[in-house]
Amino acid sequence: MRFIKAALLFLCTFASALVFMPEKGYASSTEAEDLAACSPRDVREYMSPQLKKYFMTPSDQGNIGWCYGYAANDILSQKMGIPLSAIYTSSNYTSRITGAGRFFRSILNGDTAVAEGGFIAGALKDIKKNGYACSTQALPQNGNFTFELVPRYVSMAGTGDLVRYMEMVRENKCNDEMCQKRVDYLFDYFFGKLNIIDVKRYVINSRDSRLEDVLFKLMDSGCGAGKIKVPGSLNVRTGGDTSRQSNNFDKYPEETIDPQQTLIAKLNRQLNLNKVVGFEYNAKHITGVGGIFGGWHASSVVGRKVINNKCHYLVRNSWGTSCSYKPGIICDKETGSYWVDSKTFKRMTTKLVWVD
């Protein structure tokens, strides 16, 4: 499990494939200033019961690097007012990766079954291009299994397993009874509205197609009437970008000085508007799983409050109920989240993402 998480930290956001961005100090706001602006806030309290339940339930990306898609999906779910399927949002993004994108990912990831790694803003913009998202009612995302419901022959029931067994089916490497049982279970869970025999036939007959395309076409078909129209007016915003590419200069001119200087101010501004905020970061600051080099990860922020006289932010993670965090990082196992102090948050974050 620790090996899988270590690998995911390198695969999850594509930033590490381009360059390991240097860490910088954040001298613009002191802990005292952060504390003064740290009025209690939990954006989930302003959601409908259905949406709040979704955000209170642990989210689990499984053993595949789709953290950016899960973070993007959190933002989009709140915007649309309905729980959306993270695996639909993520698979849509991977199906749109160009040849150049696949080349860079191959340098980092090797020959993986599907392209992994990406950006929150990219996933949001691509689902906007797609025109539709998918409800979790139509296409459940992994991470919400209970032990009693998972057959003993299914060791895991996540996206990584789905992709692995799809590849085995298309390569005719799933011939024994146990493998077939696992395939049937996984295909039934993820593509429950489709005929399993038809799904297998489609996977086998599409050997010349990229697995990313096959996966999304099945997801899209399985979503059926559960598609939710994404408005063309969806406006993706970013801030706190260490590459100084914030697209908010027209709205917040002060950010042209140094996008990092107002990182906490930007985050607080959106939380005060009761918005879920996605962020990309180096996870070495919250967990030792990735070793001294850490790894790039993405999650969403849903709240803040003062803990031990320091301002802390509540991060909704996509590692299920795992609590593999460093001392000082407060795990909220029941919701699959963790609390991190503002100083650490500023040190580890490279970009904030939200929508208007």
N, C-alpha and C positions, 0 to 999 in steps of 0.2 A: 504493500500500500504506500509506504514512504517513497519507494522508487517511482511509482506511478505519479505521485504528486510532484516529485522532483522534476520528472520529465514534463509534466503539464505546465510547470512554472516557466519552462523555456518555450513551450509551444503556444501558450495561450494568447498572448498579444504579439503581433508581428514586429513590434518595435525592436526586439532583440535581434531580429534577422537583418536589420539595417545598420544599427549602431547601438552600442551600450552608452547611453547618454550619461554624461558626467553629473554627479550630484552637486547641488549648489546649496548654499546657506539661504535661509529665509529671514533676513534681518528686518524686514519691513514691519512685521507685527510681533510683539512680545507675547509671552504667555499671559501676562496681565491683561493686555488688550484683547486677546482671544477670550479670556475668561469673562471680561466685561460684556462681550457680545454673545455670550453663551446661554441665552435664555432657553429653557427646555423646549424641545420641538420634536415631534414624532409625526411625520407626514402620513403615516398609516392611519392615524386617528381621524383623518379627514377623508378617508376613502369609504366606499360603499362596503357593506359587510362581506360581499363576495370577493371584492378586490383585497380587502384587508386580510381575509383568510389566506388568499394566495401569497401575500407578502409575509405572513406569519408562518408559512410552511417552509421548511428547509428546501433549498434548491440544490440540485446535484448534477453537475455537468458530466459525471461519469468519467471514464478514462479516455477522454478526447478533448483536445484543446479548444473548446468553444466558449471560454469564459466571457469573451467580448460580446458574443451573441446573447448570453444570459443577461449580462448587464444592459445591453441595448433593449432587450425584451422587457426588462423591468421598467425602463423609461417609457417605452411604447405602451405597455399595459396600463400604466397610470394615465397616460395621455388619452387612450381610447376608452378608459373606464371599464375595462373587462380583462380578466386574466388571459394572456395570450401564450401561445406555445413557443418556448425558447428553441426547441429543436427545429421548428419551421423557420424561424427567423435566422438561426445559425446556418441551416442547410441551404437557405436561399443565398446567403452571402458566399458560401464556399462554391456554389454552382456558378457564380459570376466571376470567379477568379480568372484572370487572364493568363496567357502563357508565361508572361514575364513574372507575374505573381507566383506561379507554380515553380518557376526556376529558383527564385529567391527562397521559397519555402523548402525546396529540395536541398539547398545548401545547409539550412538549419535542421530540417527534420529528417532528411533522408527520404527513402522511398516509402512513404506512408500510404495507407489505403485511400485516405482523402486528405486534401489540403487542410492544414490546421493553422491556427493563429490568425489574428485580424485586429481590426479597430472597431470601437464602439460606434463612432460616427459613421464609419463605412457601412456597418451592418444596418444602421438606421436609414441611411440614404438609399441602400439597395432594397430594403423592404418597401421604401417609398416608391422606388422605380417599379417594383413588382406590382404595386397597386393594392395588394392585400396582405394581411397577416392572417393567422389562424388561431382560433380559440383553443384553450386547453381542453374544453369539453369535447371538441372534435378530434384533437390530436394531443393527448396527454404527453407531457414531457417527463423524462426520467427523474428519479429522485423522490417520488412519492409512493414507492412500494412499501408495504409492510411485510414483515418476515412471514406472517401467516399466509399471505397471498402469493408468495413466490415459491414455485415448485422446487424441490430439492435439487433437481437436475439443472436448474438455472443458477449458476454461481453468482452472476451479476445480471442486472437488467438495465443496462445503461446504453448510451449512444455508442460508446466504444465497442461494446459487444455486438450491437446491431450492425455496425459497419464491418466488423471482423467476420461475422457469419455471412453477411451479404457477399463479401469477397470470396469466402469459401464456397458458397453456392455457385457463384458465377465461374469459378475455377474447377468445379466438379470435385471438390475436396471434402464434401460433407456427405459421406456415404453410410456411416454407421448409424444405428438407431438413436443413440444418445444425442448425436449431433443434430439429427433431424428433429428430435423433440425440442432442443434448444432453439432451433430455427423457427419451428412452428410457434413456440411461445413468444419469441421476440417479434416475429412478423405479425402475430395476432395482436400483440400489445401496441406496437407502433402503427400498424396499418390495419387496425381492427375492422374498418369498414370496407376493406378490400378482400377479395377472395384470396386466401393464402396460396392456392395453386397458381392463380394468375400472377401473383407477386413473384413467386419463384420462377415462373416461366419468363416473366419480363426481365428479371435479373440475369437469367441465363442467356437470353437472346440479345442482351445488350453488352456483350463482352467488348465490343469496339467503342463503346461510349465511356466517358469518364465516370467513375463511380460517384463523384459529386453530383453529376447531372442525373444519374439514375436515382440516387437517394432523394434529391429534391422533387423529381417528378412523381415519385411514389408518395412523398410527403404531401405534395400539392394535390394529388388525386385523392389521397386518404382524407384530407381535410374536408373535401366535399362542400356541403352547405355551411360549414363552420368558418368560412372565410369572412374576415372583417375588413371592410374597405379602409385603406389608409389615405387620408386627405393629401392632395397635392400641395396644400399650404403648410404641411409639416415643416417646421423650420429648425434645423439641427444647429445647435450652438456649441462652441467649445471655448475653453478658457484655461489659464494656468499652464499653457503649453510651453515646455522648455525650449522648443524650437522656434518660439516666438511667432507662431502662425495662427494666433487667435483670430477668429473671424468676427469678433465683437467690437472692433475698433470704432465703428460708426455709432454703436449704441453706448459704449463705455470708453470714451476717448482716453481716459487715464491709463488704460491697459496698454497703450502704445509705448509707454515708458518702460515698463518691465512687466510682462504678463504674469510672472511669478509673484511679484510684490503683493498682488491683491488676491492671491489664491484663496485664502480663508474668507476674505470679503465676498468673493464671487460665490463661494459655496454657501455662505450664510444668506446671501441675497436670494438664492434659489430656494433654500430650505424655508426661509421666511415666507416664500410664495407657495409653500407646501408642495414643492416639486421633488421628485426622486432625481438624484444626480448621479450619473455614472462617472467612474474615474479609472484611469489606467495608472499602474504603479509598479514599483519594484518590490516584490513580496518578501525579499530578504529581511525587511524591517519588521515583519510580523511573524515569520516562521523560519525555522532553521532547516526545513525540509530541502530547500534548494541549495544548501551549502553556502559558502562565503560569497558566491557569485549571485545568489538569489535567482530571480527570474521574473519576467514580466507577466503581470496578471491584470484582471479587470473585474470590478465589482460595482455595486451601487450604494449610495449613502441615503439612509432613510430617516436619520434623526441625530440629535445632539443633546447633551446634558453635562452638568458638572459632576465629576467623580473625583473624590480626594483632592478637591480644590484645583482641578485642572479641567479644561474643556475637552470633552471626548465626543467622537462621532461614531454613530452606529452604522456599521457596514454590513450589508446583506451579501454574503458570500455565496459561492456555488459549489461548495465542498460538502454538501449534505450536513450531517451533524458532527463533523470532525472538529476537534478542538486542538489540533496540532499547531499551537501558537507559542510564541516566545513569552517569557515572563513579562507582565505589564500589559499584555494584550488580553482583554477580558472577553472570554468566550460566552456567547449566548446560545448554547447548544439547542435549546428548544426551537429556536427560529432559524438556526443555521447562520448566525450572525456573530460579529465581534465588535467590541468597543476599542477605539484607538485614540490616544491623546492627540491634540492639535499639532504639537511639535513633531511627533512622528509622522503624522499625516502629511504635513508640509514637506518633510524630508523625503518621503517615498513617492509622492505623487508627481506625475508628469503631465497629466491632462484631465480636465473636467469636461463632461459632456451632458447637455440637457436639451430639451426641446421647448420651443415657444408655440 
